[in-house]
Structures are given as structure tokens and as C-alpha cells.
Amino acid sequence: MTTTELYSVYCQAYADYDRSFGSAPRIAAPNKVSRAIVEFAAEDAANGLARRSRDQFERAIQTGLEALGPLGLRAA
């Protein structure tokens, strides 16, 4: 998946997070990297952080490359 595709997953998961009930997003995450991004978005939303911009998201991905690599993320 590209960073653009992952950002789309992040935005959808962030928007889907139900702050009233603290429930996890209900979007399809077909692979481990996508699931990690859904969890990342839910964590941001649960903590009341504003949705990250594309630049902020890309910086976070760069910071997390070491952890995301074993999940299947490959550098473009």
C-alpha cells in the first residue's frame, strides 16, 4: 500500500471512531499494516487529537517504519 492509500485508511478510521462510546472503527482492514493504521487513527481519536494532516501522517509513518516493516510495509 502507498502512503496515500494508508492516509485514506487513517482518515476513514478516524472519522468512523465513535467518541460517544469509545468504539473502534468498523472499516475493513485487509492486511496487518492497514489494521495498524486503523488502530493508530482510533488512538488519535480516543485521545482527542485532531486528525493528522497528510504531512503529519507521512512524518508519523517515517518515524514508525521500523515497527511497520515487519507488518509488511515496504518503502516506496
C-alpha positions in Angstrom: 0.0 0.0 0.0 1.1 3.5 -0.7 1.3 6.3 1.9 -1.7 7.9 0.1 -3.7 4.7 0.4 -2.7 4.4 4.1 -3.7 8.0 4.7 -7.1 7.3 3.2 -7.5 4.4 5.7 -6.4 6.7 8.5 -8.9 9.4 7.6 -11.8 6.9 7.2 -11.0 5.2 10.5 -10.6 8.5 12.3 -14.0 9.6 11.1 -15.6 6.3 11.9 -14.4 6.3 15.5 -17.4 6.8 17.9 -16.2 9.1 20.6 -19.5 8.7 22.5 -19.0 5.0 23.1 -15.2 4.7 22.6 -15.8 2.1 19.9 -13.3 1.0 17.4 -13.7 2.0 13.7 -15.7 -0.6 11.7 -13.7 -0.3 8.4 -12.3 -3.3 6.5 -8.5 -3.6 7.1 -7.3 -6.3 4.7 -3.8 -6.6 6.0 -1.6 -6.0 9.1 -0.4 -2.6 8.0 -4.0 -1.4 7.4 -5.0 -2.8 10.8 -2.1 -0.9 12.5 -3.2 2.3 10.8 -6.8 1.8 11.9 -5.6 1.4 15.5 -3.4 4.5 15.1 -6.4 6.5 14.0 -8.6 5.2 16.8 -5.9 6.1 19.3 -5.6 9.6 17.9 -9.4 10.0 18.0 -9.8 8.5 21.5 -7.1 10.8 22.9 -8.9 13.9 21.4 -6.1 14.7 18.9 -7.1 16.5 15.8 -7.0 14.3 12.6 -3.4 14.5 11.3 -2.7 16.3 8.1 -1.2 14.3 5.2 2.2 15.8 6.1 1.9 14.9 9.8 0.7 11.4 8.8 3.7 10.9 6.5 6.1 12.0 9.2 4.5 9.6 11.6 4.9 6.8 9.1 8.5 7.6 8.6 9.0 7.5 12.3 7.3 4.2 12.6 8.9 2.5 9.6 10.9 0.2 11.9 7.8 -1.1 13.5 5.6 -1.2 10.3 8.3 -3.0 8.3 7.6 -6.4 10.0 3.9 -5.9 9.3 4.6 -5.7 5.6 5.1 -2.0 4.8 7.7 -1.5 2.2 9.5 1.7 1.4 8.4 3.1 -1.9 
